[in-house]
C-alpha cells in the first residue's frame, strides 16, 4: 500500500478521463440571424449569449442554444449590444443604417433576462455604442456628440460631449469609469480646410471627462482592465497604453493597422490582432509572442490564459504561451468574439451566424476531466501560420492505472500474508 501511495504521489492520479486530442473541434451550437454583420456578447459567467444583427433581430440564448427571447426593430439594425456578468440585463442600440446620422433614429433599449423592455432612450439620433457594468447597475452610451451614463432604471447620471461621432466604448467592471473613442473634425495644418482627427475620452460616472488623447489615426479598438489601471488604445498602426489618470505607459507603431485589442482583468496582458499577426504584450509593452496569421478580432479570459481570435477562415484558440490549441473553420469571416471571464466559453459572430464554443472545442457544455501532468513547454516566439504539431497525449490510460494498482495491491497482500505464515 505504501508503494501504491508512492506511485500516486508521482503523478499517476486515478481515476482520470483524458480529453481525446483527435476530436475535430465543433461549436456547442450555432444560429443564423443576419445577412451582413452579427454582433455577439457572452455573459461574464458564460451561461448566456446575446446576438444582434443587421436585420434588426436581438436574440438571447442560454448556453445550450435554447432561444430565451427574440426582439426585432423593423427597418433598423442592431448597432451595439452589451450584457451584464450574470446575464440579468441586456442593452442594445438600434438605428437606421441607410440614413444620414442626424436622421438615423438611434435608440437605446434596456432589457431584463426575460426580454422585457425596462426602459428606452430615443432623444439622441446618433447613439452608436452601449456598455454595461458587471452588475448591470451602470450603463454607458455614446453617439454624436453625446456621452451618457445611466443607472439601471434609465435615469441619466452624467452627460457630456465628445466633439464628434464615437465608434468605440468600453467600461470597467464596477461601472465607475468608461472610455470612448471616435472621430472629430478640426483644422489641421492648412488654413480653412478640415482633416479628420481622432480622440479617446475617459469618462467618470457623473459625466466628467477625466482626460482625453488625440491622434491622427482612426480609432479601431480600446481594451480596458477591470479597474481601468490599464487602458490600451488601437489607432491605425499605433498602439498606446495608459493608466487610469491618462498617463501614457508605452506606445509602439507597427506596419499593419491594428483591428482589435483585448486586455486581461488585471492589466498584465494585452492581445492585439492585425491583418498579419496576433501578438501578446505584457503590462510594460514587452512583446511576449506573435503568431503570424491574419487574426483581426480578439478576446481574452480575465486571467489571460485563454485567447480567442477570429479570422477569415474561422476561430483560433491559443493559450498564454502562444500555442495554438485548435482551429474551427467557418464558411464566413469571424468579425466578432466575446469570451466568458473564466475563458471556458465564448461566442463568435460572422456576417450571418452566431456560434457558441467551449474552450476545449468538444461541442458540449460539459467540462472534460484532464490529467494533472504538467504541460510540455513550447517556444513563445517565431510562430508561423502553420498549426503546431500535436504532441502525443501524456495521460495514462485508465486500464493501465487499474492494472498497476491491482498488481501493487496483490503484491502487498502477498507480503502481508507471508508475515503470518
C-alpha positions in Angstrom: 0.0 0.0 0.0 3.0 2.3 0.6 4.2 1.6 -2.9 0.8 2.4 -4.3 0.8 5.7 -2.4 4.2 6.5 -3.8 3.0 5.8 -7.4 0.0 8.1 -6.9 2.2 10.8 -5.5 4.5 10.5 -8.5 1.7 11.7 -10.8 -0.4 8.6 -11.6 -3.7 10.1 -10.5 -6.8 7.9 -10.7 -9.4 7.8 -11.9 -8.8 10.1 -14.9 -10.6 10.6 -18.2 -8.4 12.5 -20.7 -9.9 14.6 -23.4 -9.4 13.0 -26.9 -6.8 15.1 -28.7 -8.0 13.6 -32.0 -11.5 15.0 -31.8 -12.4 17.5 -34.5 -13.4 20.9 -32.9 -17.0 21.9 -33.2 -19.3 24.6 -31.7 -21.7 23.7 -29.0 -24.4 25.3 -31.2 -24.9 27.9 -33.9 -27.8 30.1 -35.1 -28.3 32.2 -38.3 -29.9 35.6 -37.8 -28.2 38.1 -40.1 -27.1 38.9 -43.6 -24.2 41.3 -43.2 -23.0 41.5 -39.6 -23.8 39.6 -36.4 -22.7 41.1 -33.1 -22.2 38.7 -30.1 -21.7 39.2 -26.4 -21.2 36.4 -23.9 -22.2 36.9 -20.3 -19.3 37.0 -17.8 -20.3 33.7 -16.3 -20.6 32.1 -19.7 -24.2 31.0 -19.2 -25.9 33.3 -21.7 -25.3 34.8 -25.1 -26.9 37.8 -26.8 -26.6 38.5 -30.5 -27.7 41.4 -32.7 -27.8 41.6 -36.4 -28.2 44.0 -39.4 -31.8 42.6 -39.8 -32.8 44.3 -36.5 -33.0 41.0 -34.6 -31.8 40.9 -31.0 -31.8 37.4 -29.5 -30.8 35.9 -26.2 -29.8 32.2 -25.7 -28.7 30.1 -22.8 -25.5 28.1 -23.1 -27.3 25.0 -24.6 -28.5 27.2 -27.5 -32.1 27.4 -26.3 -33.6 30.7 -27.5 -34.9 32.6 -24.5 -36.4 35.5 -26.4 -36.2 37.5 -29.6 -36.9 41.2 -30.2 -36.9 42.9 -33.6 -37.0 46.5 -34.8 -38.2 46.6 -38.4 -36.2 48.8 -40.7 -33.3 49.2 -38.2 -30.1 47.3 -37.5 -28.6 46.4 -34.1 -25.6 48.7 -33.9 -24.2 47.7 -30.5 -25.0 45.2 -27.7 -24.0 44.6 -24.1 -24.8 42.1 -21.3 -24.2 42.0 -17.6 -22.0 39.4 -16.0 -24.8 37.2 -14.8 -27.0 37.8 -17.9 -29.7 39.6 -15.9 -29.6 42.7 -18.1 -29.1 43.3 -21.8 -28.6 46.7 -23.6 -28.8 47.4 -27.3 -28.6 50.3 -29.7 -30.8 50.3 -32.8 -30.5 52.7 -35.7 -31.4 53.1 -39.4 -28.2 52.0 -41.2 -29.1 53.7 -44.5 -29.9 57.1 -43.2 -27.6 60.0 -42.5 -26.5 60.2 -38.9 -28.8 63.0 -37.9 -31.8 61.0 -39.2 -30.7 57.5 -38.2 -33.3 57.2 -35.5 -30.8 55.9 -32.9 -32.4 54.4 -29.7 -31.2 52.6 -26.6 -33.3 49.7 -25.2 -32.6 48.0 -21.9 -33.9 44.5 -21.2 -34.1 42.0 -18.4 -33.3 38.4 -18.8 -36.9 37.5 -19.8 -36.8 40.0 -22.7 -39.0 42.7 -21.2 -38.0 46.2 -22.1 -37.3 48.0 -18.8 -36.6 51.4 -20.4 -35.6 53.1 -23.6 -33.9 56.3 -24.6 -34.6 57.9 -28.0 -33.7 61.6 -27.7 -30.3 61.3 -29.5 -30.5 60.3 -33.1 -26.8 59.4 -33.3 -26.4 56.9 -30.5 -23.7 54.4 -31.6 -22.4 52.3 -28.7 -23.5 50.9 -25.4 -21.6 49.2 -22.5 -22.8 47.8 -19.1 -21.0 47.2 -15.8 -20.8 43.7 -14.4 -23.7 44.1 -12.1 -25.9 45.9 -14.7 -26.3 49.0 -12.4 -24.3 51.3 -14.7 -25.0 51.8 -18.4 -22.9 54.0 -20.7 -23.8 55.1 -24.2 -22.0 57.2 -26.8 -23.0 58.9 -30.0 -22.5 62.2 -31.7 -21.8 64.3 -29.8 -23.3 62.8 -26.6 -21.6 60.7 -23.9 -24.1 59.4 -21.3 -24.2 57.3 -18.1 -27.5 55.9 -16.8 -28.4 53.9 -13.8 -30.2 50.6 -14.1 -33.6 52.3 -14.2 -32.7 54.6 -17.2 -32.1 57.7 -15.2 -29.3 59.8 -16.7 -26.5 60.1 -14.1 -24.0 62.0 -16.2 -23.7 63.6 -19.6 -21.1 65.3 -21.7 -20.0 65.9 -25.3 -17.4 64.1 -27.4 -17.0 66.8 -30.1 -17.6 64.1 -32.7 -19.0 60.7 -33.5 -17.9 57.9 -31.3 -17.3 54.4 -32.5 -15.8 52.5 -29.6 -16.9 52.2 -25.9 -15.6 50.1 -23.0 -16.4 50.2 -19.3 -14.8 49.0 -16.1 -16.2 46.0 -14.2 -17.7 48.2 -11.4 -19.1 50.8 -13.8 -17.3 53.7 -12.3 -15.4 54.6 -15.4 -15.6 54.3 -19.2 -13.5 55.1 -22.2 -14.9 56.1 -25.6 -13.2 56.7 -28.9 -14.2 58.4 -32.1 -13.7 60.9 -34.9 -13.9 64.7 -34.7 -13.3 67.4 -37.3 -10.7 70.1 -36.6 -8.4 72.4 -38.6 -5.0 70.8 -39.3 -2.0 72.5 -41.0 -3.9 74.0 -43.9 -5.9 77.1 -43.4 -9.7 76.9 -44.0 -9.6 73.1 -44.5 -10.6 70.3 -42.2 -8.9 67.0 -41.7 -10.4 64.2 -39.6 -8.8 63.8 -36.2 -9.5 61.2 -33.6 -9.8 61.2 -29.8 -10.4 59.0 -26.9 -12.2 60.2 -23.8 -12.1 58.8 -20.2 -15.5 59.4 -18.6 -16.4 59.3 -14.9 -19.8 58.0 -13.9 -21.1 61.6 -13.3 -20.2 62.5 -16.9 -17.0 64.3 -16.1 -14.3 63.8 -18.8 -11.2 62.9 -16.8 -8.8 63.1 -19.7 -8.6 62.8 -23.4 -6.0 61.9 -26.0 -5.9 62.9 -29.7 -4.3 61.0 -32.6 -4.3 61.4 -36.4 -5.2 57.7 -36.8 -8.6 56.1 -36.9 -9.5 54.5 -33.5 -10.4 50.9 -34.1 -10.5 49.3 -30.7 -10.0 50.0 -27.0 -9.1 47.5 -24.3 -9.6 48.1 -20.5 -8.7 46.2 -17.4 -11.3 45.6 -14.7 -10.3 48.7 -12.7 -9.1 50.8 -15.6 -5.5 50.5 -14.3 -4.5 49.6 -17.9 -6.2 51.2 -21.0 -4.9 50.3 -24.4 -6.0 52.2 -27.5 -5.5 50.9 -31.0 -5.5 53.7 -33.6 -4.4 52.8 -37.1 -1.0 51.2 -36.7 -0.4 53.0 -33.3 -0.9 51.1 -30.0 -0.9 53.2 -26.8 -1.2 52.1 -23.2 -2.4 54.5 -20.5 -3.0 54.4 -16.7 -6.4 55.4 -15.3 -5.4 59.0 -14.9 -4.3 59.3 -18.5 -0.5 58.9 -18.1 0.9 57.1 -21.2 2.9 54.0 -20.1 4.1 53.0 -23.5 3.5 53.3 -27.2 4.5 51.4 -30.3 4.0 51.8 -34.0 3.9 48.8 -36.4 3.3 48.3 -40.1 -0.3 46.9 -40.4 -3.3 48.6 -38.9 -4.4 47.2 -35.6 -8.0 46.0 -35.7 -8.7 44.6 -32.2 -7.3 44.6 -28.7 -8.2 42.8 -25.5 -6.8 43.4 -22.0 -6.7 40.9 -19.1 -8.7 41.8 -16.0 -5.5 42.7 -14.0 -4.0 44.6 -17.0 -1.0 42.3 -17.1 -1.6 41.1 -20.7 -2.8 42.7 -24.0 -3.7 40.7 -27.1 -3.5 42.6 -30.4 -4.9 41.4 -33.7 -3.9 42.7 -37.2 -4.3 41.6 -40.8 -0.8 39.9 -40.5 -0.4 38.6 -37.0 -1.7 38.1 -33.4 0.6 39.5 -30.7 0.6 39.3 -26.9 2.3 42.0 -24.8 2.8 42.4 -21.0 2.0 45.4 -18.9 5.2 47.2 -19.9 4.7 46.7 -23.6 7.2 43.9 -24.0 6.3 41.5 -26.8 5.8 38.0 -25.4 5.0 36.2 -28.6 3.4 36.6 -32.0 1.5 34.3 -34.3 1.8 35.1 -38.0 -1.6 35.0 -39.5 -4.5 37.4 -40.2 -6.4 37.4 -36.8 -8.5 40.5 -36.7 -11.0 40.1 -33.8 -9.6 39.2 -30.4 -10.9 38.2 -27.0 -9.3 37.1 -23.7 -10.2 35.4 -20.4 -9.8 37.5 -17.3 -6.5 35.8 -16.4 -5.1 35.9 -19.9 -4.8 32.1 -20.1 -7.2 31.8 -23.0 -7.0 33.9 -26.1 -9.6 33.7 -28.8 -9.1 35.2 -32.3 -11.4 35.4 -35.3 -10.2 35.2 -38.9 -11.5 35.0 -42.4 -11.4 31.2 -42.1 -12.8 30.7 -38.6 -11.9 30.7 -34.9 -8.4 30.2 -33.4 -7.9 29.3 -29.7 -4.5 29.9 -28.0 -3.1 29.5 -24.6 -1.0 32.2 -22.8 2.3 30.8 -24.2 1.1 31.3 -27.7 0.4 27.7 -28.5 -2.4 27.2 -31.0 -4.8 24.7 -29.2 -7.3 24.3 -32.0 -8.9 25.9 -35.0 -12.5 25.7 -36.2 -13.3 26.7 -39.8 -16.3 28.8 -40.6 -17.7 29.5 -44.1 -17.6 33.2 -43.5 -15.2 35.6 -41.7 -15.4 35.8 -37.9 -15.6 39.5 -37.2 -16.6 39.5 -33.5 -15.7 37.3 -30.5 -16.7 37.5 -26.8 -15.2 35.4 -24.0 -16.6 34.5 -20.6 -14.4 35.8 -17.8 -13.0 32.4 -16.9 -12.4 31.6 -20.5 -14.4 28.3 -20.5 -16.9 29.5 -23.1 -17.0 32.0 -25.8 -19.2 33.3 -28.7 -18.2 34.3 -32.2 -20.1 36.1 -34.9 -19.8 36.1 -38.7 -21.8 38.1 -41.2 -24.9 35.9 -40.7 -24.3 33.4 -37.8 -23.8 33.2 -34.0 -21.5 30.4 -32.8 -21.0 29.2 -29.2 -18.0 27.2 -28.2 -16.3 25.8 -25.1 -12.5 26.3 -24.9 -11.9 22.6 -25.5 -13.8 22.6 -28.8 -15.7 19.4 -27.9 -19.2 20.5 -28.8 -20.7 20.1 -25.3 -21.2 22.2 -22.2 -19.6 19.5 -20.0 -16.1 20.3 -18.9 -13.7 17.4 -19.6 -11.6 16.0 -16.8 -7.9 16.0 -17.7 -4.8 14.6 -16.1 -2.6 16.6 -13.7 0.5 16.0 -15.8 2.3 19.3 -16.4 2.1 20.7 -20.0 5.1 20.3 -22.3 6.9 23.7 -22.6 6.6 25.3 -26.0 8.6 28.2 -27.5 6.8 31.6 -27.3 8.5 33.3 -30.3 8.6 32.8 -34.1 5.1 31.2 -34.5 4.0 30.9 -38.2 0.7 30.4 -39.8 1.2 26.6 -39.6 -0.6 24.9 -36.8 1.9 23.4 -34.3 2.1 19.6 -34.5 0.1 17.9 -31.9 2.1 16.4 -29.1 1.2 12.8 -28.1 -1.2 12.5 -25.2 0.7 12.2 -21.9 -2.3 10.9 -20.0 -2.0 7.4 -18.5 -4.8 5.1 -19.8 -7.2 4.2 -17.0 -6.9 0.4 -17.6 -3.2 0.6 -17.2 -3.5 2.5 -13.9 -6.0 -0.1 -12.7 -3.7 -2.9 -13.7 -0.7 -1.4 -11.9 -2.8 -0.7 -8.9 -4.1 -4.2 -8.8 -0.6 -5.7 -9.1 0.6 -3.4 -6.3 -2.3 -4.4 -4.1 -1.7 -8.1 -4.8 2.0 -7.8 -4.1 1.2 -6.1 -0.8 -1.3 -8.7 0.1 1.2 -11.5 -0.6 3.9 -9.8 1.5 1.4 -9.3 4.3 0.2 -12.9 4.2 3.8 -14.3 4.4 4.4 -12.4 7.6 1.7 -14.5 9.3 2.5 -18.0 7.9 
